Amino acid sequence: MARKNPFANLMNEARPDNGVALDYTVKGASRSIISTIDELAERADKLLEGETVVELDPAVVDASFVRDRLEDDPQAFEDLVAAIREQGQTSPILVRPHATESGRYMVVFGHRRLKAAERLGRKVRAVVKSMADREHVIAQGQENSARSDLSFIEKAMFARQLGSLNYDSDSATVMAALSIDRATVSKMLSVANMPDDILAAIGGARAPGRDRWYELKQLLEKPSNLESLRRTLAETDLDGLNGDARFAFVMDALTRRKPVGSARAPKQEKWTPRDKTVTANIRNDGKNYTLAFKARDAVGFGEFIAASLDELYAAYRKQVGKE
């Protein structure tokens, strides 16, 4: 099966949209990596070639000791569950014997397939291979680079985790795991070393690329900006927003022009009917009033309101005495 070039998004972002002078040099080692990306995409498959596939109870398989996803796409996971339900698990996961617990295993790659098998109450098809921790993280990183659509920040955080394990002093493990050069490692780590509480508040934003994350890093280097953002986040409920929306909120909080003497945080409210078939997240910052619907009836209710705006606005004007 053909796989996407995992560097495509990085290369497409090479034109800065905000004046930040930070780019990936597509020459030398980088050009060599990109030209052989199909070979990289086959490395994970080669780890499984000629190996015996066994069936394991998901209950005896633990997650990897390094995390590669900050958040999962719920719809993509549901699609995976549906595919495995209908067609079975066509591709095995890779696990290794647990280092300290006999009879248990640890995932090298295939976390979502493991989770899907658990959801379906099935055993998971797996290849079992003994490997050291360094081999484990390189295989995990290369499989994800070849197969998945990890965001820039997820790759950067993965690089940071590997760097903290101190397998080497020259980032060789990070470069091997993500198939990137030393300059790219440096740029990723500069972003991933932002304050942990800010990174946790945003999560796995998928849309922002290298330049937007670097712009955020630069804004947060000003202590007053960091203090202000932390205060805003403490007063704001971001539940129900995905990573992209949270990133946009953070950038807006740092860059919007506030009226003199005004420091009022946006007012956040929620509305839910008795049957809980829809939830409305309400945000009022004094200039904009936003309704965001979620849950089962979200789309239908939203379309109903949109179609009724003329009548609702007329009723409003009549109520406030403007007509």
C-alpha positions as CSV (number, residue, x, y, z in Angstrom):
1,M,0.0,0.0,0.0
2,A,1.4,3.4,-1.0
3,R,2.2,5.7,2.0
4,K,2.3,9.4,2.3
5,N,5.6,11.1,2.5
6,P,5.8,12.0,6.2
7,F,7.9,15.1,5.3
8,A,5.3,16.5,2.9
9,N,3.6,18.7,5.5
10,L,7.0,20.0,6.7
11,M,8.1,20.8,3.2
12,N,4.9,22.5,2.3
13,E,5.3,24.8,5.3
14,A,8.7,26.0,4.0
15,R,7.2,29.4,3.0
16,P,6.9,31.3,6.3
17,D,3.5,33.0,6.8
18,N,4.5,35.2,9.6
19,G,8.0,36.5,9.1
20,V,9.7,33.9,11.3
21,A,13.0,33.0,9.8
22,L,13.1,29.3,10.5
23,D,13.1,26.7,7.6
24,Y,14.1,23.2,6.9
25,T,17.0,23.0,4.5
26,V,16.2,20.6,1.7
27,K,19.8,19.7,0.8
28,G,22.5,17.4,1.9
29,A,21.3,14.8,4.5
30,S,17.7,16.1,4.3
31,R,17.5,15.6,0.5
32,S,18.9,12.1,0.9
33,I,16.3,11.2,3.5
34,I,13.4,12.5,1.4
35,S,14.6,10.8,-1.7
36,T,14.6,7.4,0.1
37,I,11.4,7.9,2.0
38,D,9.8,4.8,0.3
39,E,12.6,2.7,1.7
40,L,11.9,4.2,5.2
41,A,8.3,3.3,4.9
42,E,9.2,-0.4,4.3
43,R,11.4,-0.7,7.4
44,A,8.6,-1.4,9.8
45,D,7.2,-4.1,7.4
46,K,10.7,-5.7,7.3
47,L,10.6,-6.0,11.1
48,L,7.6,-8.3,10.7
49,E,8.7,-10.3,7.6
50,G,9.2,-13.9,8.2
51,E,8.0,-13.7,11.8
52,T,5.4,-15.9,13.5
53,V,2.1,-14.0,14.2
54,V,0.5,-14.9,17.5
55,E,-2.7,-13.9,19.1
56,L,-2.5,-12.2,22.5
57,D,-5.1,-11.1,25.0
58,P,-5.0,-7.2,25.0
59,A,-5.0,-7.4,28.8
60,V,-1.4,-8.7,28.9
61,V,-0.1,-6.0,26.6
62,D,1.1,-2.6,28.0
63,A,1.6,0.6,26.1
64,S,5.1,1.7,25.0
65,F,7.2,3.6,27.6
66,V,7.4,6.5,25.2
67,R,4.3,8.3,23.9
68,D,4.0,9.4,20.3
69,R,0.5,10.8,20.2
70,L,-0.8,13.7,22.3
71,E,-4.4,13.0,21.3
72,D,-6.2,10.7,19.0
73,D,-8.7,11.4,16.3
74,P,-11.9,9.9,17.6
75,Q,-13.5,9.5,14.1
76,A,-10.3,7.9,12.7
77,F,-10.3,5.4,15.6
78,E,-14.0,4.6,15.1
79,D,-13.2,4.0,11.4
80,L,-10.4,1.6,12.4
81,V,-12.7,-0.3,14.8
82,A,-15.3,-0.6,12.0
83,A,-12.7,-1.9,9.5
84,I,-11.4,-4.5,11.9
85,R,-14.9,-5.6,12.9
86,E,-15.8,-6.2,9.2
87,Q,-12.4,-7.4,7.7
88,G,-10.4,-8.5,10.7
89,Q,-7.0,-7.3,11.7
90,T,-5.0,-7.5,8.5
91,S,-1.7,-6.1,9.8
92,P,-0.2,-7.4,13.1
93,I,1.3,-5.1,15.7
94,L,4.8,-5.4,17.0
95,V,5.4,-6.2,20.7
96,R,8.4,-7.1,22.9
97,P,8.5,-9.3,26.0
98,H,8.0,-7.0,29.1
99,A,11.4,-6.3,30.7
100,T,10.3,-6.9,34.2
101,E,7.0,-8.9,34.2
102,S,6.9,-12.4,33.0
103,G,4.0,-13.2,30.7
104,R,3.4,-9.6,29.7
105,Y,4.3,-7.6,26.6
106,M,4.9,-4.0,25.6
107,V,3.8,-2.4,22.4
108,V,6.5,-1.2,20.0
109,F,4.0,0.0,17.4
110,G,0.3,-0.6,16.8
111,H,-1.3,1.1,19.8
112,R,-4.6,1.9,18.0
113,R,-4.9,-1.7,16.7
114,L,-4.5,-2.9,20.2
115,K,-7.1,-0.5,21.5
116,A,-9.5,-1.5,18.7
117,A,-9.1,-5.2,19.5
118,E,-9.8,-4.5,23.2
119,R,-12.9,-2.5,22.2
120,L,-14.1,-5.5,20.1
121,G,-13.4,-8.1,22.7
122,R,-10.9,-9.8,20.4
123,K,-7.4,-11.0,20.7
124,V,-4.8,-8.9,18.9
125,R,-2.6,-10.3,16.2
126,A,1.0,-9.6,17.1
127,V,4.6,-10.4,16.2
128,V,6.8,-10.8,19.4
129,K,10.4,-9.7,19.1
130,S,13.0,-9.2,21.8
131,M,14.7,-5.9,21.6
132,A,16.5,-3.3,23.7
133,D,15.0,0.0,24.6
134,R,16.9,2.0,22.0
135,E,15.9,-0.5,19.2
136,H,12.3,-0.2,20.5
137,V,12.1,3.6,20.2
138,I,13.8,3.7,16.8
139,A,11.4,1.1,15.4
140,Q,8.4,3.0,17.0
141,G,9.6,6.3,15.6
142,Q,10.3,5.0,12.1
143,E,6.9,3.2,11.9
144,N,5.1,6.3,12.8
145,S,7.1,8.5,10.5
146,A,6.3,6.1,7.6
147,R,2.6,5.4,8.3
148,S,0.9,8.0,10.5
149,D,-0.1,11.6,10.2
150,L,1.5,12.8,13.5
151,S,1.5,16.6,13.8
152,F,4.6,18.7,14.1
153,I,4.2,19.1,17.8
154,E,3.7,15.4,18.4
155,K,7.0,14.7,16.5
156,A,8.7,17.4,18.5
157,M,7.5,16.0,21.8
158,F,8.5,12.5,20.8
159,A,12.0,13.9,20.0
160,R,12.1,15.5,23.4
161,Q,11.2,12.3,25.2
162,L,13.9,10.4,23.3
163,G,16.5,13.1,24.1
164,S,15.7,12.9,27.8
165,L,16.5,9.1,27.8
166,N,20.1,10.0,27.1
167,Y,20.9,7.1,24.8
168,D,23.7,9.2,23.2
169,S,25.1,12.7,23.4
170,D,24.7,13.6,19.7
171,S,21.0,13.0,19.1
172,A,21.8,10.0,16.9
173,T,18.8,8.0,18.3
174,V,16.4,10.9,17.7
175,M,17.6,11.3,14.1
176,A,17.3,7.6,13.4
177,A,13.9,7.3,15.0
178,L,12.4,10.2,13.1
179,S,14.6,10.1,10.1
180,I,15.6,13.8,10.3
181,D,18.9,15.6,10.4
182,R,20.6,17.4,13.3
183,A,19.4,20.8,12.4
184,T,15.7,19.6,12.3
185,V,16.2,18.0,15.7
186,S,17.4,21.3,17.1
187,K,14.4,23.2,15.8
188,M,12.0,20.6,17.1
189,L,13.5,20.6,20.5
190,S,13.5,24.4,20.7
191,V,9.7,24.3,20.3
192,A,9.1,21.2,22.6
193,N,11.0,22.9,25.4
194,M,8.2,25.4,25.9
195,P,6.5,25.4,29.3
196,D,4.9,22.0,30.0
197,D,1.6,23.5,31.2
198,I,1.1,25.5,28.0
199,L,1.9,22.4,25.8
200,A,-0.5,20.4,27.9
201,A,-3.3,23.0,27.6
202,I,-3.0,23.0,23.8
203,G,-2.5,19.2,23.2
204,G,-1.9,17.6,19.8
205,A,-2.9,20.5,17.5
206,R,-2.7,19.1,13.9
207,A,-3.0,22.2,11.7
208,P,-0.3,24.5,13.1
209,G,3.1,23.8,11.5
210,R,6.7,24.6,12.4
211,D,6.5,28.4,11.9
212,R,3.3,28.9,13.9
213,W,4.7,26.9,16.8
214,Y,8.0,28.8,16.7
215,E,6.0,32.1,16.7
216,L,4.2,30.9,19.8
217,K,7.6,30.0,21.4
218,Q,8.9,33.5,20.7
219,L,5.8,35.2,22.2
220,L,6.2,33.1,25.4
221,E,9.8,34.1,25.8
222,K,8.4,37.4,27.1
223,P,7.6,36.8,30.8
224,S,4.6,39.1,30.8
225,N,3.1,37.2,27.9
226,L,3.5,33.9,29.7
227,E,2.0,35.2,32.9
228,S,-0.9,36.7,31.1
229,L,-1.6,33.5,29.2
230,R,-1.4,31.4,32.3
231,R,-4.0,33.7,33.9
232,T,-6.3,33.5,30.9
233,L,-6.1,29.7,30.8
234,A,-6.8,29.4,34.5
235,E,-10.1,31.4,33.9
236,T,-11.2,29.6,30.7
237,D,-12.8,26.3,30.1
238,L,-11.4,24.8,27.0
239,D,-13.2,21.4,27.3
240,G,-14.8,20.4,24.1
241,L,-12.3,22.2,21.9
242,N,-9.8,20.2,19.8
243,G,-6.1,20.9,19.7
244,D,-6.4,23.2,16.7
245,A,-9.0,25.4,18.4
246,R,-7.0,25.5,21.6
247,F,-3.9,26.6,19.7
248,A,-6.0,29.3,18.0
249,F,-7.4,30.5,21.3
250,V,-3.9,30.7,22.8
251,M,-2.5,32.7,19.9
252,D,-5.5,35.0,20.0
253,A,-5.1,35.6,23.7
254,L,-1.4,36.5,23.2
255,T,-1.8,38.7,20.1
256,R,-5.2,40.4,20.2
257,R,-5.3,44.1,21.1
258,K,-7.0,44.7,24.4
259,P,-8.9,47.9,25.1
260,V,-7.1,50.2,27.6
261,G,-8.1,49.3,31.2
262,S,-9.8,46.1,30.1
263,A,-8.6,42.7,31.3
264,R,-11.9,40.9,31.4
265,A,-11.5,37.2,30.6
266,P,-14.1,35.7,28.1
267,K,-17.2,34.5,29.8
268,Q,-17.8,30.8,29.4
269,E,-21.1,29.0,29.9
270,K,-22.7,25.7,29.0
271,W,-26.3,24.8,28.2
272,T,-27.7,21.3,28.0
273,P,-31.4,20.2,27.8
274,R,-32.8,17.5,30.1
275,D,-32.3,14.7,27.6
276,K,-28.7,15.7,27.0
277,T,-28.9,15.2,23.3
278,V,-27.0,18.4,22.6
279,T,-24.6,20.7,24.5
280,A,-24.0,24.3,23.7
281,N,-20.6,25.9,24.7
282,I,-21.2,29.6,25.0
283,R,-18.3,32.1,24.8
284,N,-18.7,35.9,25.3
285,D,-15.6,38.1,25.1
286,G,-17.5,41.4,25.0
287,K,-17.1,41.7,21.2
288,N,-18.0,38.3,20.0
289,Y,-20.7,35.9,21.1
290,T,-20.1,32.3,20.1
291,L,-22.3,29.2,20.2
292,A,-20.6,25.8,19.6
293,F,-22.8,22.7,19.6
294,K,-21.7,19.1,20.2
295,A,-23.3,15.7,20.9
296,R,-25.9,13.7,19.0
297,D,-28.3,16.5,17.9
298,A,-25.6,19.2,17.4
299,V,-25.8,19.3,13.6
300,G,-29.5,19.2,13.3
301,F,-30.1,21.8,16.1
302,G,-27.4,24.1,14.6
303,E,-29.0,23.9,11.1
304,F,-32.4,24.6,12.7
305,I,-31.0,27.8,14.4
306,A,-29.3,28.9,11.2
307,A,-32.5,28.6,9.2
308,S,-34.4,30.5,11.9
309,L,-32.1,33.5,12.3
310,D,-34.4,36.0,10.5
311,E,-37.3,35.1,12.8
312,L,-35.1,35.0,15.9
313,Y,-33.5,38.4,15.1
314,A,-36.9,40.0,14.5
315,A,-38.1,38.7,17.8
316,Y,-35.1,40.0,19.5
317,R,-35.5,43.5,18.1
318,K,-39.2,43.5,19.1
319,Q,-38.3,42.5,22.6
320,V,-35.7,45.3,23.1
321,G,-38.1,47.8,21.6
322,K,-36.2,48.6,18.3
323,E,-39.2,47.8,16.2
